[in-house]
Amino acid sequence: MQLDTLTTFFMWCTVIDGALLVLWTVVFLFAPDLVYRTQSRWFPIPRQTFDVVMYGFLGLFKILFLVFNLVPYLALLIVG
C-alpha cells in the first residue's frame, strides 16, 4: 500500500470521526433532555445513570479517536 494512500485514508478517518465526536459533544451539551427522552423510550434507565453512561462513552470515543485515528495520521505525516 502506498504511503500517500494510507495518509489520505487516515486523514479522512480523522475528519469523519472528529466531526462525529464534535457533533455528539454538541448535541449532548445543548440538548441533553432531547437525547434522554429519545433514548429512554428504548432503555428505561434513570437520568443520572444515563448521564454517566453518555459521559463514559464520550470519553471512550475520544480516546479511541486519538489512538486509532489522529496518532496514526500524525505519524504518517511525520514519516512522509
Residue, then its C-alpha position, 0 to 999 in steps of 0.5 A: m500500500q502506498l504511503d500517500t494512500l494510507t495518509t489520505f485514508f487516515m486523514w479522512c478517518t480523522v475528519i469523519d470521526g472528529a466531526l462525529l465526536v464534535l457533533w455528539t459533544v454538541v448535541f449532548l451539551f445543548a440538548p441533553d433532555l432531547v437525547y434522554r427522552t429519545q433514548s429512554r423510550w428504548f432503555p428505561i434507565p434513570r437520568q443520572t445513570f444515563d448521564v454517566v453512561m453518555y459521559g463514559f462513552l464520550g470519553l471512550f470515543k475520544i480516546l479511541f479517536l486519538v489512538f486509532n485515528l489522529v496518532p496514526y495520521l500524525a505519524l504518517l505525516i511525520v514519516g512522509 
